[in-house]
């Protein structure tokens, strides 16, 4: 029951406060070092499963409840989501056990009448099983897709307007799949043969990436990949292939000065340093001190010495203080709709107007980033979202107002295996087409 109690606590925290689910889960697991791997895996399954299917679970709750939806408190709704996810969507947990465990957890914090209400809802869901009267696919295909794939209706409507109902269905289905685990091999520590041998020896199924020779995909592990010895020793870094390809678009060379704006945890920063063979300088800028601490740890673990973290607001930086750079990467803040497989809470935290709000911020950041590129240098703008407002429209607007920059086709530096990822001159990946996160990137050179 401890695992389910922890899952409820994490989900209630996420429901009440914007937080990073992965970081919250890691912190919880760190406080319980004695928890075995099966329980760790179950905790992750419940937390991410409930976040992934929250919209559909709420639809079930609203149909089963004798109370009006607004009268169900957040704590009770989280308990119901956890119980319903186990009853309706996890085959390996007997429904009666899921109901019993959830009711027992409720007894510690809820009055008896609430416990009875919760017990009744879960038992009725267990009785119905797969027999539900879904919204009609014929009369309201948007609502049907919204409920059955657990996506906000506004998101489905917007996708249908842009790409049609069939592609929208594929996008939503892909968003609900657990993302494959990709590892970026660190040639400063190990080579592909050594990594593949270690994975095989330890019974971990692995295959080479179809896009990048320096990446592998693994499956079937029941533990946090960051705790694998080859991760702790810096042989590999967990990083999606689309994210890795952005670093290849930057195309850094040994000895150059690189500016990585909005660097976050340093996945791309460390990759840039590795592509530079740890020669030159990578200045990694971010506002979050805790993210920069993770970046420092990542750089040290991977044997990198050229990374220089700098805490600050991008718009406060000045070329007269930092100088100019050979290459600048702006990994811009965005709505994140291309990474929903890994961050399912995005579906419930985003607003229909967020893409517009982000696009205004992105344009300001891109205009400022352009000031740090030396003549003859290059600038890369990247996001992990799907909507054109934050992608092509931002890139095209930049090109119209910055005549000193010339767009460089992405396919010029992409591996041959990635030619399907270029849309015009830009880089574009889709979870449902390529099996990687949804990324966009544009690349320019500053005229001499």
C-alpha positions as CSV (number, residue, x, y, z in Angstrom):
1,X,0.0,0.0,0.0
2,X,3.0,2.3,0.5
3,X,3.6,2.6,-3.2
4,X,0.0,3.7,-3.9
5,X,0.1,6.1,-1.0
6,X,3.2,7.7,-2.4
7,X,1.6,7.9,-5.9
8,X,-1.4,9.7,-4.4
9,X,0.9,12.2,-2.6
10,X,2.9,12.9,-5.7
11,X,-0.2,13.4,-7.9
12,X,-1.9,15.6,-5.3
13,X,1.2,17.8,-5.2
14,X,1.2,18.0,-9.0
15,X,-2.5,18.8,-9.0
16,X,-2.1,21.7,-6.6
17,X,1.3,23.1,-7.7
18,X,3.1,23.3,-11.1
19,X,6.1,20.9,-10.6
20,X,8.4,18.7,-12.6
21,X,6.9,15.1,-12.3
22,X,10.2,13.4,-13.0
23,X,12.1,15.5,-10.5
24,X,9.4,14.9,-7.9
25,X,9.4,11.2,-8.5
26,X,13.2,11.0,-8.2
27,X,13.1,13.0,-4.9
28,X,10.5,10.6,-3.6
29,X,12.5,7.5,-4.6
30,X,15.6,9.0,-3.0
31,X,13.8,9.3,0.3
32,X,13.0,5.5,0.1
33,X,16.3,3.9,-0.9
34,X,15.1,0.5,0.4
35,X,12.2,0.2,-2.1
36,X,12.7,-2.7,-4.5
37,X,12.8,-2.2,-8.3
38,X,9.3,-3.7,-8.8
39,X,7.8,-1.1,-6.4
40,X,9.8,1.7,-8.0
41,X,8.5,0.7,-11.4
42,X,4.9,0.5,-10.1
43,X,5.2,3.9,-8.6
44,X,6.4,5.4,-11.9
45,X,3.7,3.5,-13.8
46,X,0.8,4.8,-11.6
47,X,2.1,8.5,-11.5
48,X,2.8,8.7,-15.3
49,X,-0.2,6.6,-16.2
50,X,-2.6,8.8,-14.3
51,X,-1.1,11.9,-15.8
52,X,-1.3,10.4,-19.3
53,X,-4.9,9.3,-19.0
54,X,-6.2,12.0,-16.6
55,X,-8.8,13.4,-19.0
56,X,-10.3,10.1,-19.7
57,X,-10.3,9.1,-16.0
58,X,-12.1,12.3,-15.2
59,X,-14.7,11.5,-17.9
60,X,-15.3,8.2,-16.1
61,X,-15.5,9.9,-12.7
62,X,-18.1,12.4,-14.0
63,X,-20.3,9.6,-15.4
64,X,-20.1,7.5,-12.3
65,X,-20.4,10.1,-9.6
66,X,-23.6,11.0,-7.9
67,X,-22.1,14.4,-7.1
68,X,-21.6,17.3,-9.4
69,X,-18.0,17.4,-10.7
70,X,-17.2,20.7,-9.0
71,X,-18.2,19.3,-5.6
72,X,-15.5,16.6,-5.7
73,X,-12.5,17.9,-3.8
74,X,-9.0,17.7,-5.5
75,X,-7.8,15.1,-3.0
76,X,-10.8,12.8,-3.6
77,X,-10.5,13.2,-7.4
78,X,-6.8,12.2,-7.2
79,X,-7.7,9.1,-5.2
80,X,-10.4,8.2,-7.8
81,X,-8.0,8.7,-10.7
82,X,-5.4,6.4,-9.0
83,X,-8.0,3.8,-8.3
84,X,-9.7,4.0,-11.7
85,X,-6.3,3.8,-13.5
86,X,-5.5,0.5,-11.8
87,X,-9.0,-0.9,-12.2
88,X,-9.5,0.1,-15.9
89,X,-6.1,0.3,-17.4
90,X,-3.6,-2.0,-15.5
91,X,-4.1,-5.7,-16.4
92,X,-1.7,-7.1,-13.8
93,X,-3.5,-5.6,-10.8
94,X,-6.8,-7.4,-9.9
95,X,-9.6,-4.8,-9.8
96,X,-10.8,-5.9,-6.3
97,X,-7.2,-5.4,-5.0
98,X,-7.0,-1.9,-6.5
99,X,-10.4,-0.9,-5.1
100,X,-9.4,-2.2,-1.6
101,X,-6.0,-0.5,-1.5
102,X,-7.5,2.9,-2.7
103,X,-10.3,2.7,-0.1
104,X,-7.8,1.9,2.7
105,X,-5.7,4.9,1.7
106,X,-8.8,7.1,1.7
107,X,-9.7,6.0,5.3
108,X,-6.6,7.7,6.6
109,X,-7.6,11.2,5.4
110,X,-11.3,11.2,4.4
111,X,-14.5,11.0,6.5
112,X,-16.6,7.8,6.3
113,X,-19.2,9.2,3.9
114,X,-16.4,10.1,1.4
115,X,-14.9,6.7,1.7
116,X,-18.3,5.1,1.0
117,X,-18.7,7.4,-2.1
118,X,-15.2,6.5,-3.4
119,X,-15.8,2.8,-2.8
120,X,-19.1,2.9,-4.7
121,X,-17.6,4.7,-7.7
122,X,-14.6,2.3,-8.0
123,X,-16.8,-0.8,-7.6
124,X,-19.2,0.4,-10.3
125,X,-16.2,1.0,-12.6
126,X,-14.9,-2.5,-11.9
127,X,-18.4,-3.9,-12.7
128,X,-18.6,-2.1,-16.0
129,X,-15.2,-3.1,-17.2
130,X,-14.9,-2.2,-20.9
131,X,-18.6,-1.4,-21.4
132,X,-18.9,2.4,-21.7
133,X,-21.0,4.6,-23.9
134,X,-18.3,6.7,-25.5
135,X,-19.0,10.0,-27.3
136,X,-20.2,9.3,-30.8
137,X,-17.4,9.1,-33.4
138,X,-19.9,9.9,-36.2
139,X,-21.7,12.9,-34.7
140,X,-18.8,14.4,-32.7
141,X,-15.4,13.0,-33.8
142,X,-13.5,15.7,-31.9
143,X,-15.1,14.8,-28.6
144,X,-14.7,11.1,-29.2
145,X,-11.0,11.6,-29.9
146,X,-10.6,13.9,-27.0
147,X,-12.1,11.5,-24.5
148,X,-10.8,8.2,-25.8
149,X,-7.2,9.4,-26.2
150,X,-7.3,11.7,-23.2
151,X,-6.5,15.1,-24.7
152,X,-8.0,18.5,-24.2
153,X,-10.8,19.2,-26.7
154,X,-9.2,22.5,-27.7
155,X,-5.9,20.6,-28.6
156,X,-7.8,18.1,-30.8
157,X,-9.7,20.9,-32.5
158,X,-6.5,22.8,-33.3
159,X,-4.8,19.7,-34.7
160,X,-7.8,18.8,-36.8
161,X,-7.8,22.3,-38.3
162,X,-4.1,22.0,-39.1
163,X,-3.6,18.4,-40.1
164,X,-7.0,16.7,-40.4
165,X,-8.8,14.1,-38.3
166,X,-6.7,11.0,-39.3
167,X,-3.3,12.6,-38.6
168,X,-4.6,14.1,-35.4
169,X,-5.7,10.6,-34.3
170,X,-2.1,9.3,-34.9
171,X,-0.6,12.3,-33.0
172,X,-2.9,11.6,-30.0
173,X,-2.1,7.9,-30.1
174,X,1.6,8.5,-30.3
175,X,1.4,11.0,-27.3
176,X,0.0,8.1,-25.2
177,X,2.8,5.7,-26.0
178,X,5.6,5.3,-23.5
179,X,8.6,6.9,-25.2
180,X,11.5,4.7,-26.1
181,X,14.6,5.2,-23.9
182,X,17.4,6.5,-26.0
183,X,21.0,6.7,-24.9
184,X,23.6,9.0,-26.3
185,X,27.1,7.4,-26.3
186,X,29.9,9.5,-24.9
187,X,33.0,8.8,-27.0
188,X,35.1,10.5,-24.4
189,X,34.3,7.5,-22.1
190,X,33.3,4.6,-24.2
191,X,32.5,3.4,-27.8
192,X,29.4,1.8,-29.2
193,X,30.8,-1.7,-29.1
194,X,31.7,-1.4,-25.4
195,X,28.2,0.0,-24.5
196,X,26.4,-2.7,-26.5
197,X,28.5,-5.4,-24.8
198,X,27.7,-4.1,-21.4
199,X,23.9,-3.9,-22.1
200,X,24.0,-7.4,-23.5
201,X,25.9,-8.8,-20.6
202,X,23.4,-7.3,-18.2
203,X,20.4,-8.6,-20.0
204,X,19.2,-5.3,-21.4
205,X,17.7,-5.4,-24.8
206,X,19.2,-2.8,-27.1
207,X,19.2,-1.7,-30.7
208,X,21.2,0.9,-32.6
209,X,19.4,4.1,-33.5
210,X,18.1,4.2,-37.1
211,X,19.1,7.8,-37.2
212,X,22.3,8.3,-35.3
213,X,25.4,6.0,-35.1
214,X,26.2,7.5,-31.6
215,X,22.8,6.5,-30.1
216,X,21.1,3.3,-28.9
217,X,17.6,2.5,-27.8
218,X,17.0,0.2,-24.8
219,X,13.9,-1.5,-23.5
220,X,12.8,-3.8,-20.7
221,X,14.5,-2.1,-17.7
222,X,12.6,-1.8,-14.5
223,X,14.8,0.8,-12.8
224,X,15.7,4.4,-13.2
225,X,18.1,4.5,-16.2
226,X,20.2,7.2,-14.5
227,X,21.1,4.6,-11.9
228,X,22.6,2.2,-14.4
229,X,26.4,2.0,-14.0
230,X,27.1,3.0,-17.6
231,X,25.1,6.2,-16.9
232,X,26.7,6.9,-13.6
233,X,30.2,6.3,-15.2
234,X,29.4,8.8,-18.0
235,X,29.5,6.3,-20.8
236,X,26.1,7.4,-21.9
237,X,23.5,10.1,-21.4
238,X,19.8,9.6,-21.6
239,X,18.6,11.9,-24.4
240,X,16.0,11.6,-27.1
241,X,17.4,11.3,-30.7
242,X,15.6,14.4,-31.9
243,X,17.2,16.4,-29.1
244,X,20.6,14.9,-30.1
245,X,20.0,15.9,-33.8
246,X,19.6,19.6,-32.7
247,X,23.2,19.5,-31.5
248,X,24.3,18.1,-34.9
249,X,22.4,21.0,-36.6
250,X,24.5,23.4,-34.5
251,X,27.5,21.5,-36.0
252,X,30.2,22.8,-33.5
253,X,33.9,22.3,-34.2
254,X,36.7,21.8,-31.7
255,X,38.1,25.1,-30.5
256,X,35.1,27.2,-31.1
257,X,33.1,29.4,-28.7
258,X,29.5,28.2,-28.4
259,X,26.7,30.0,-26.6
260,X,23.8,27.8,-25.4
261,X,20.9,29.9,-24.3
262,X,18.1,28.4,-22.0
263,X,20.4,25.4,-21.5
264,X,18.3,23.6,-18.8
265,X,19.9,20.4,-17.5
266,X,22.6,20.5,-20.1
267,X,21.6,17.6,-22.4
268,X,22.4,19.6,-25.5
269,X,25.2,21.6,-23.8
270,X,27.2,18.4,-22.9
271,X,26.5,17.0,-26.3
272,X,28.0,20.1,-27.9
273,X,31.0,19.8,-25.7
274,X,31.5,16.1,-26.8
275,X,31.1,17.0,-30.5
276,X,33.9,19.6,-29.9
277,X,36.1,16.9,-28.3
278,X,36.2,18.9,-25.1
279,X,38.2,21.7,-26.9
280,X,37.0,25.3,-26.9
281,X,34.2,26.8,-24.8
282,X,30.5,26.2,-24.2
283,X,28.8,29.0,-22.2
284,X,25.5,27.5,-20.9
285,X,23.0,30.1,-19.7
286,X,19.8,29.4,-17.7
287,X,17.8,31.2,-15.0
288,X,17.4,28.1,-12.8
289,X,20.1,27.5,-10.3
290,X,19.1,23.9,-9.7
291,X,19.1,23.1,-13.4
292,X,22.7,24.5,-13.7
293,X,23.7,22.3,-10.7
294,X,22.5,19.3,-12.7
295,X,24.4,20.6,-15.7
296,X,27.6,20.8,-13.7
297,X,27.1,17.2,-12.5
298,X,26.3,16.0,-16.0
299,X,29.4,17.7,-17.4
300,X,31.7,16.2,-14.7
301,X,30.2,12.7,-15.1
302,X,30.8,12.9,-18.8
303,X,34.4,14.1,-18.4
304,X,33.9,17.5,-19.9
305,X,35.9,20.6,-18.9
306,X,34.9,23.2,-21.4
307,X,31.4,23.9,-20.1
308,X,30.9,27.2,-18.2
309,X,27.5,27.6,-16.6
310,X,26.1,31.1,-16.2
311,X,22.9,31.9,-14.3
312,X,20.9,34.8,-15.7
313,X,18.1,36.0,-17.9
314,X,18.9,35.8,-21.6
315,X,17.5,39.3,-22.2
316,X,19.8,40.8,-19.6
317,X,23.0,39.5,-21.4
318,X,25.1,41.9,-23.4
319,X,27.6,41.2,-26.2
320,X,29.9,43.8,-24.7
321,X,30.2,41.6,-21.6
322,X,30.3,38.2,-23.1
323,X,31.7,38.9,-26.6
324,X,30.5,37.2,-29.7
325,X,30.4,33.5,-30.5
326,X,31.0,31.1,-33.4
327,X,27.7,29.4,-32.9
328,X,24.6,30.3,-30.8
329,X,21.9,27.8,-29.9
330,X,18.6,29.1,-28.6
331,X,16.7,26.2,-27.1
332,X,13.6,28.3,-26.6
333,X,10.9,28.0,-23.9
334,X,7.8,26.5,-25.6
335,X,4.5,24.8,-25.0
336,X,6.2,21.4,-25.1
337,X,3.6,19.6,-27.2
338,X,6.3,17.6,-28.9
339,X,7.4,16.0,-25.7
340,X,4.1,14.9,-24.2
341,X,5.1,11.2,-24.3
342,X,7.7,12.1,-21.6
343,X,5.8,14.9,-19.9
344,X,2.1,13.9,-20.0
345,X,1.2,16.7,-17.4
346,X,1.7,19.2,-20.3
347,X,-1.7,18.2,-21.6
348,X,-3.4,19.5,-18.5
349,X,-1.2,22.5,-17.7
350,X,-1.4,24.2,-21.1
351,X,-4.0,26.8,-22.3
352,X,-5.2,27.4,-25.8
353,X,-3.5,30.8,-25.9
354,X,-0.1,29.5,-24.6
355,X,1.3,29.1,-28.1
356,X,0.7,32.7,-28.9
357,X,2.2,33.8,-25.6
358,X,5.3,31.6,-26.1
359,X,5.7,32.9,-29.7
360,X,6.0,36.5,-28.5
361,X,8.7,35.5,-25.9
362,X,10.5,33.4,-28.5
363,X,10.7,36.2,-31.0
364,X,12.2,38.5,-28.4
365,X,14.7,35.9,-27.3
366,X,15.7,35.1,-30.9
367,X,16.2,38.8,-31.8
368,X,18.4,39.1,-28.7
369,X,20.3,35.8,-29.4
370,X,21.2,37.1,-32.9
371,X,23.3,39.9,-31.3
372,X,25.9,37.3,-30.0
373,X,26.7,35.7,-33.4
374,X,30.0,36.8,-35.0
375,X,30.0,37.6,-38.7
376,X,30.2,34.3,-40.5
377,X,28.9,32.4,-37.5
378,X,25.6,30.5,-37.2
379,X,22.4,30.7,-35.1
380,X,20.1,27.8,-34.4
381,X,16.6,28.2,-33.0
382,X,14.9,25.0,-31.5
383,X,11.7,24.1,-29.8
384,X,10.0,20.8,-28.7
385,X,6.5,21.7,-29.8
386,X,4.2,21.0,-32.7
387,X,2.3,24.2,-33.5
388,X,3.5,26.5,-36.3
389,X,3.0,29.6,-34.2
390,X,6.0,28.7,-32.2
391,X,8.0,27.1,-35.0
392,X,7.8,28.1,-38.7
393,X,6.1,31.4,-38.0
394,X,8.8,32.5,-35.6
395,X,11.5,31.5,-38.0
396,X,10.0,33.2,-40.9
397,X,9.3,36.4,-39.0
398,X,13.0,36.4,-37.9
399,X,14.2,36.0,-41.5
400,X,12.0,38.9,-42.7
401,X,13.4,41.4,-40.1
402,X,17.1,40.2,-40.1
403,X,18.5,40.7,-43.6
404,X,22.0,40.1,-42.3
405,X,21.1,36.4,-41.7
406,X,20.7,33.7,-44.4
407,X,18.8,30.5,-43.7
408,X,20.8,27.3,-44.1
409,X,18.9,24.2,-45.1
410,X,18.8,21.6,-42.3
411,X,19.5,18.7,-44.7
412,X,23.0,20.0,-45.4
413,X,24.2,18.8,-42.0
414,X,21.7,16.0,-41.2
415,X,22.7,12.4,-41.7
416,X,21.3,10.7,-44.8
417,X,19.0,8.7,-42.6
418,X,17.3,11.9,-41.4
419,X,16.4,13.5,-44.7
420,X,12.7,12.9,-44.0
421,X,13.0,15.2,-41.0
422,X,13.5,18.4,-43.1
423,X,10.5,20.5,-44.0
424,X,11.6,23.0,-46.5
425,X,14.8,24.5,-45.0
426,X,13.8,23.6,-41.5
427,X,14.2,20.5,-39.2
428,X,11.0,18.9,-38.1
429,X,10.3,15.6,-36.3
430,X,7.0,14.0,-35.3
431,X,6.4,11.2,-32.6
432,X,3.9,9.4,-34.8
433,X,6.1,9.6,-38.0
434,X,9.6,9.2,-36.7
435,X,9.2,7.6,-33.2
436,X,11.1,10.5,-31.6
437,X,10.0,13.6,-29.8
438,X,8.5,16.4,-31.8
439,X,11.2,19.0,-32.5
440,X,11.6,22.0,-34.7
441,X,14.8,23.8,-35.6
442,X,15.9,26.6,-37.9
443,X,19.4,27.4,-38.8
444,X,21.0,30.6,-40.1
445,X,24.4,32.0,-40.9
446,X,25.3,35.7,-40.3
447,X,26.7,37.3,-43.4
448,X,30.3,38.5,-43.3
